[in-house]
């Protein structure tokens, strides 16, 4: 998830404020998050047809976790171009690619509305990015113009509605979930983007996408991680952590509540969608 704030040139609408920031701690959180999303993202890309030799655009590339998956799939004969608005995130991503020895991956610092390319892509993809954009339909439409007829557009977004329903039966989780989602919504995030992916694709002129919703497990610390990254934004909005008690012990108390209720950690489901551009 990349940083997006300001005003969209295409729409004039106020863009969302990326509520999680771009600190070193947030970069580490994104890397931890990527660990439990990676298998689902790789499966989407494989099912969509991304493979060796292709040139792929990664929108909102953040610190490079999706680009890492793509780099392995397209191999050294392919190319991955990450698009990232935040300079600090793009620099971290470039350093990680160099460390991994992936010389066929590059990053461009630019806004989603200002992408320029001198030759087409075989695929345009993104993960957890459209929900932060003021006009995702226009962005997806623009990306579809950058891929050849018959080529791929693929995105993944979370389902926050599902998460809130899961959390509702757990008092502490429910209070944390309400604060997290309220912060996102008041920062301009579209928390309904996961369930709206099919509509976005079709309004952007693409065929109705193939879609799948996966339940996520095994990321017990994810909500405290997010809340800590959001701490400055929560303060800016005049919201409070008071109902959650001591943040230093929040993870342990959330874990204890899950155990006491004999249930699993609430997590947003991940919605995947992919389509191929129609021949002109």
Residue pairs with C-beta under 8 A, 6 or more apart in sequence:
1 18
1 20
1 30
1 60
1 62
1 128
1 129
1 132
2 18
2 60
2 61
2 62
2 84
2 85
2 86
2 89
2 129
2 132
3 18
3 21
3 22
3 85
3 86
3 89
4 15
4 16
4 17
4 18
4 60
4 85
4 111
4 112
4 132
4 133
5 15
5 16
5 17
5 18
6 15
6 111
7 13
7 14
7 15
8 15
8 113
8 133
8 134
8 135
8 138
9 111
9 113
9 114
10 113
10 135
10 138
11 134
11 135
11 138
13 134
13 135
14 134
14 188
15 132
15 133
15 134
15 188
16 132
16 133
16 134
16 187
16 188
16 189
16 190
17 187
17 188
17 233
18 132
18 187
19 183
19 184
19 187
19 189
19 230
19 233
20 26
20 29
20 226
20 229
20 230
20 233
21 229
21 230
21 232
21 233
22 86
22 88
22 89
23 229
25 228
25 229
26 229
27 63
27 89
27 92
29 225
29 226
29 228
29 229
30 62
30 63
30 65
31 63
31 65
32 219
32 221
32 222
32 225
33 219
33 222
33 225
34 65
34 66
36 216
36 218
36 219
36 222
37 65
37 127
37 156
37 216
37 270
38 65
38 69
40 156
40 214
40 216
40 270
40 272
41 66
41 69
41 127
41 156
42 69
42 73
43 272
44 154
44 156
44 212
44 272
44 274
45 69
45 70
45 73
45 123
45 125
45 154
46 73
47 210
47 274
48 123
48 125
48 152
48 154
48 210
48 274
49 123
49 152
49 276
50 56
50 70
50 73
50 74
50 122
50 123
50 125
50 152
50 154
51 73
51 74
52 73
52 74
52 75
52 77
52 78
53 74
53 75
53 77
53 78
54 73
54 74
54 78
54 79
54 122
54 123
55 74
55 78
55 79
55 80
55 81
55 119
55 120
55 121
55 122
55 123
56 70
56 74
56 78
56 79
56 80
56 81
56 121
56 122
56 123
56 124
56 125
57 81
57 83
57 115
57 117
57 121
57 123
57 124
57 125
57 143
57 146
58 66
58 67
58 70
58 80
58 81
58 82
58 83
58 125
58 126
59 83
59 112
59 115
59 124
59 125
59 126
59 129
59 139
59 143
60 83
60 84
60 85
60 112
60 126
60 127
60 128
60 129
60 132
61 67
61 82
61 83
61 84
61 89
61 90
61 93
61 107
62 84
62 86
62 89
62 93
63 89
63 92
63 93
63 96
64 82
64 92
64 93
64 94
64 96
64 97
64 105
64 107
66 82
66 125
66 126
66 127
67 80
67 82
67 93
67 97
67 105
67 107
68 96
68 97
68 100
68 102
70 80
70 105
70 125
71 80
71 97
71 100
71 102
71 104
71 105
74 80
74 104
75 104
76 103
76 104
77 104
78 104
79 104
79 105
79 106
80 102
80 104
80 105
80 106
81 105
81 106
81 107
81 108
81 117
81 121
82 90
82 93
82 105
82 106
82 107
82 108
83 107
83 108
83 110
83 112
83 115
84 90
84 93
84 107
84 108
84 109
85 109
85 110
85 111
85 112
86 109
87 109
90 107
90 108
90 109
93 107
94 106
94 107
97 103
97 105
97 107
108 115
110 116
112 129
112 133
112 139
113 138
113 139
113 142
115 142
115 143
115 146
117 146
120 146
120 147
120 148
120 151
121 146
121 147
121 148
121 151
122 147
122 148
122 151
122 152
123 147
123 151
123 152
123 153
123 154
124 143
124 144
124 146
124 147
124 152
124 153
124 154
125 152
125 153
125 154
125 155
126 155
126 156
127 155
127 156
127 157
128 156
128 157
128 158
129 155
130 136
130 139
130 140
130 155
130 157
130 190
130 193
130 197
130 200
131 157
131 158
131 189
131 190
131 191
131 193
131 194
132 188
132 189
132 190
133 139
134 188
136 190
136 193
136 200
137 200
137 203
137 204
138 204
140 153
140 155
140 200
140 201
140 204
140 206
141 204
141 205
143 153
144 153
144 204
144 205
144 206
144 277
147 153
147 277
148 277
149 277
149 278
149 279
149 280
150 276
150 277
150 279
151 276
151 277
152 274
152 275
152 276
152 277
153 201
153 206
153 209
153 274
153 275
153 276
153 277
154 272
154 273
154 274
154 275
155 197
155 272
155 273
155 274
156 270
156 271
156 272
156 273
157 193
157 194
157 197
157 270
157 271
158 193
158 194
158 268
158 269
158 270
158 271
159 194
159 195
159 213
159 268
159 269
159 270
159 271
160 181
160 184
160 191
160 192
160 194
160 268
161 191
161 192
161 194
161 195
162 213
162 268
162 269
163 177
163 181
163 266
163 267
163 268
163 269
164 177
164 178
164 181
166 266
166 267
167 173
167 174
167 176
167 177
167 266
168 174
169 261
169 263
170 257
170 258
170 261
170 263
170 266
171 257
172 244
172 253
172 254
172 257
173 223
173 254
173 257
173 258
173 266
175 243
175 244
176 223
176 224
176 227
176 244
176 250
176 254
177 223
177 266
179 227
179 234
179 239
179 241
179 243
179 244
180 223
180 226
180 227
180 230
181 191
182 239
183 230
183 233
183 234
183 237
183 239
184 191
185 191
186 237
186 239
187 233
187 237
190 196
193 200
194 213
194 268
194 269
194 270
194 271
195 271
197 209
197 211
197 271
197 273
198 208
198 209
198 211
198 273
201 207
201 208
201 209
201 273
201 275
202 208
202 209
206 275
206 277
206 278
207 275
207 276
207 278
208 275
209 273
209 274
209 275
210 273
210 274
210 275
211 271
211 272
211 273
212 271
212 272
213 269
213 270
213 271
213 272
214 269
214 270
214 272
215 267
215 269
216 267
216 268
216 269
216 270
217 264
217 265
217 267
218 265
219 265
219 267
220 251
220 254
220 255
220 258
220 265
221 251
222 265
222 267
223 254
223 266
224 247
224 250
224 251
224 254
227 234
227 241
227 244
227 247
227 250
228 247
231 241
234 240
234 241
241 247
244 250
245 253
254 265
255 265
258 264
258 265
